[in-house]
Amino acid sequence: MISVIIVNYGTADLTIEAVESVLSRTHGGREVEVHVVDNASPGGDAEHLADAHTARGWGDRVTLWPETENHGFGRGNNVVLTALDRRATPPEFVFLLNPDATLENEALMILSEALEANANAAAAGAAITGEGGRAVTSAFRFPSLTSTLLETGSFGPLDRIFSKYLVPLAPDHPAGPVDWVSGAAVMFRFSALKETGFFDPAFFLYFEETELQNRLGRAGWTTLFVPTARIRHAEGAATGQFGANRQRQRRPEYLYRSRWIYFTKTKGRAQALGIALLVLPAALLNVLQRRLRGRAPTLPLNFFRDHCRYGLWPLLRPGGLP
């Protein structure tokens, strides 16, 4: 059994397309069920999804979970994962699919075959294509001090010199073990999740799948990138972040918090604080080198204030984060 989980917030039409893309495939004869969590969406999404459930004849192939609060991504998935764990026979695999993503091929069959062939693998991620069919990064290195300073400084010569430390791997990265894969289209071995725990509830949105796969790795499991499984993803459509022309918009509080919760949980509070402090001179480098070249900084709007308010200060304050 493969249980597919889609967490919706304000994207009901896209979620319906995502569900249909799963139901339209054969999955190599595997039994597949779909769970749609509506995170208390505004605008009547829960009712729209319920109407689609009836009109499209989804029946018992699709279960709707209309929630009364917005849990975020990880806790939204935990609603279903916890229920699956209570079953007498939980599913062998769970597949997380973003509401703004659709299957381009028999991705569930391909990913489950990869996990079946690799007993030590806990997760398998698909290759993702974005707008216009262009390949986008789907596999990654874990964030580190070096990667964070390079990302913040945004200075091309340094990026090229220290490219082996950058978080994103090339979109055409070959199949095989990686640190982590995109949560937009990832299949997990349910027994591995149960062994190490589901998503950490400290996260609201962003970094939760990174921390989970880091935790799995520390427990001895591996994560696979399987580019023959293909997903189309409208990046940022479900969150409003990181899509086209959004680089300079102000980032939400939860994104800052999630980054420093991640570092605190994976590297300890002292190292997280050290990284947060070093981000400030890296951000100054971003501003200075970009202005010297007559270009605008690539930092999000209000970066210095928001970094200090939502990252640095909580790390300095006793009892702050996570």
N, C-alpha and C positions, 0 to 999 in steps of 0.2 A: 504493500500500500504506500502510495505517495500522497501526502497531504500538502496542498498548495495553500499558502496564506497570503492574502492581499490586504493591506491596511489602507483604508481610504480616509481622506480628509478633504472635502470640497472638490473632488474630482470624479464624481459619480459616472459621468459619461465615459471617461477614460477607463475607469474600473470595469465597466461593463464590457468594453473592448478587450481588456486584459482577461476577463473571465472567458469570453467567447474564444479567445485565442488558445486557451487551455482546452476548452471543451471540444474544439474543432479538430484536435490532434488525436492520434490513436495511442501514442505513448508505448508502442511496441507491445500492446496487449496488457500493459500494467494497469492495475486498478488505481484510479486517481480521484480524489475528492478535492473540492475547493472550499475554502473558508474566507469570507469577506468580513473584515472588521471595519465598521464605520465609527470613527473616532469623534462622535458627537458633532458631525459636520454641520455648519450653518447652511441654510438654504434648502433644507428638505432632502438632503442626499439619502438619508435612511429610507424615506418613503419612495424615492426614485428607484433605489436599488430593490426594494421590495416589489415595486410594480414590474421591474424588469425580470425579477425572479419568476413571477407569475406569467407575464406575457411571453417570455422566451422559453418557458417550460423547463427551467433548470432542475426542478424537482429536488430529489435528495442528493443530487450530484453537487449542489452548492448549499452551504449553510451560511446564513447571515448572522452577524453579531452586532446589533445596534447598541453601541455603548452610550452612556450618559455623560461621559467626560472624555476629553482629548488626552489619551495616554501617551502620545508620541509614538515613535516607530517601535522601539524595543518592547516597551510595556504593552503596546497594542498587539504585537506578535505573541507576547507572553500570555495574553488572554486565551488564545487558542492552544498554545503549547501546554499550558497548565491543564486545560481540559483534555487534551490528547493523552497526557500522562496519566490521567485518571481512568483511561480505558483499560479493560482487561488485556487487550492486545493493541498497544500503540502502533502507529505507522512505522515502517522501516526508515523512511526518509521524509523530510519536510522540505518544501521548496518555497522560498520567499520571493515574491514577485512584486515589484513596484506597481502601483496603480497606473502609472504612465508608461508601462512597458508591455510588450506583447511578444509571444513566441514567434520566431521566424522559421523554425524547423522543429523536429522532434527533440527539442532540448531536454525535456524531462527524461526521455529514454536514454539519451546520450550521457547525461550527468549521472543517472542512477547506474548505468553500466560502468562508468569510471569509478564510482564508489564501490561497486560490487567487486571490481577487479583489484582494488587497493584497500585491503582490510585495515590499514593504518590511517586511512584518510577519513577525516570527519566532515570535510566540506569540499564542494566542487562548484566553481563559478563559471558562468557562460561568458562568451565574447559578446560585447554590446556594440551596436551601431546607433549613431545619433541621427540628427537631421540630415537629409540627403543621402543616407546610407553610409556616411563616413564612419570608420572604425574609431571608437573612443577607448580610453584607458579603462580596463576592466580588472586588472591585477596590480598589486601594489607591494611596496616594502612598508614595514612598520615605521611610523613617525619616530624621529630621534631628535637630539639636540641639533645635529648638523642639518638635517632636512628642514627643521623648523626655521633655522636662521637663514638658510638659502631661500626658502619660500617667502619669508618676510622681506629679506633684502632685495630679492628680484633683480639680481645683477647677472646678466647673461654669461660673462666670462667665468664667474665663480660657479655658476650652474654647470658649465661645460667641464670645468676642472674636477668638480666633485659630483659628477653625474651619478656615480654609483651609490650615492646617498639619497638621491631624490626619491620621494615616495612613489610617484606614478611610474610604472613600467611602461614600455612602449606598447602601443595598441596592437602591434603584431608580435607580441611576446609569445614564445613557443609554449606548447602544452607542457605541463609538469608542475612540480611543487612551487608555491609562492608563499609569501608571508600571509597575505589576505586578499580576498576578492570582493568585488562590489556587492553590497547588500541588495542591489536592485534585482539581482537574479542569481541566487545562490541556493544550492541544495545542501542540507545537513543530514548526517546520520543521526537519527533521533536518540539512539543509545548513547552517543558521545555527548549530545546536549544534556541528557539526563545526568550523565556522569559528572560533568563540569558545571552544570547549572545553566539556566536559560539566560536571556538578556539581563544585564545588570540594571535594576530599576533606577539607579542614580542618573542615568542618561534620559534626556527627553528626545533629542534628535541630533544625529551626527556622532560619529566615533563609537556608537554602540556595537556595530558589527565588527569594527576593528578591534575593540577590546575583547569581544567574545572570541574572535579567532586567535587573538594573542593568548587568551586563557586556554583555549584548546591546544595551542602549540606548546605552552608550558606544561601541559598535562601529557605531552608525548604524541599528540595527533598531528597530522599534516593537512594542509589545504592545497587543493589542486586547481589549476587553471585549465579549463577544457574548451579551447576556442572553436571546436567543431559544433558545440552547442551555441546557438545564436539567438540573441534577443534584440529587439528594437526598443530604444528608450528615448523618450522626449525629456532630456536632462533638465531638471529644475522645474518641470511643469507641476509637480505635486508639492513642491516646497517653496518655489519662488526664488531659489538660490542657485547660483553657479551656471545658469543658462546663458544664452547669448546676450552680450552687452550688459551684464549685471555685475561686472567686476567692481565698480566703484560705488555700488549701493551700500548702505549701512547694513551691517550684519546683526542678526538678532542676538539677544543676550544668551539664549541657550546654546548657540554655536560656540561662543567664547567659553562658557561654562563646561561644555562637553569636552573641549580640547584639554582643559586643565584637569578635569576629572579623569580623563584617559591617562594623562601623564602621572597623576598622583597614584592611580591604581596599578600602573604597569612599571613605574620607576621609583615610586616613593615620593613623599611630600618634599623632601629636601631637594631632590633633583628636579622636580617639577617647578619649584620656586626658582632654582638657578636658571632653568630654561626661560621662565617667564621674565626674569630680570634681563637676560641677554637679548631677548626679543626687542627691547627698547633701542639699543644701539643699532641693531639690524634694521629696524624701521626707519631710523634716522638716515642710514645709508640709502635706503630706498628713496626717501625724499630728496636727499642731496644729489645722488647720481642721476636721478630722473630729471631734476630741474636743471642740472648742468647741461643736459642734452636737450633741453627745451621740451620735455615731456612731463605729463602729469604723473604723480606717484600712483603706483598700482595698489596701494593700501585701501582697504574699505574706508568709507567715510567715517569720521569720528574715531579712527582706530586707536589713537593714543589714549583718549578718554575711556573708551569702552574696554580696551585691554586692561587698563589699570583698575577700572571699576569692577569688571566681571571676572578677571583672571588674577592679576597680581594682588590686589587687596584681599580677596577671599583666601588666597594662599598664605598671606601674612597674618590674617586674623585667626586667633584660636577658635577652633570649631568650624571654620569655613571650609568648604569643599572637602570631600564630595558630598 
